[in-house]
Amino acid sequence: MMDEKDIKSYLLQKLKDENCFWSYSEVSAEDVDDATLIEKTMRHLDIDEINLLFKLFPYSMIKRVWLDRLVPEGEYIFALNRLFAWYYFNAKKPSSYVRAMATRHFNRNFT
């Protein structure tokens, strides 16, 4: 069984393997804040790794990062966001939910 430090190290290594930190000469766990780890894991890794996030962080934190950082990208990653809405966040109508959350984000931040 992996503890919190092991999970973070594992996810960070998987992200490095995917070249998610291409602009850094070196990156360590101390360099990556929790929100960035959540965002990059959801964006670049597979379901097995995403599932590990829920062992590491509270559901509400993961959902907040998703809503703040991934949903606003709109059509660019719409299919991925629709999957997250359905699979992880129990949206009854994932497409409508993602669009509504993106609109809410923009209205809140740009009005």
Secondary structure, DSSP 8 states (H G I E B T S, - for coil): ---HHHHHHHHHHHHHHTTTTTT-S---GGGS-HHHHHHHHHHHS-HHHHHHHHHHS-HHHHHHHIIIIIGGGGGGGHHHHHHHHHHTT--SSHHHHHHHHHHHHHHHHH-
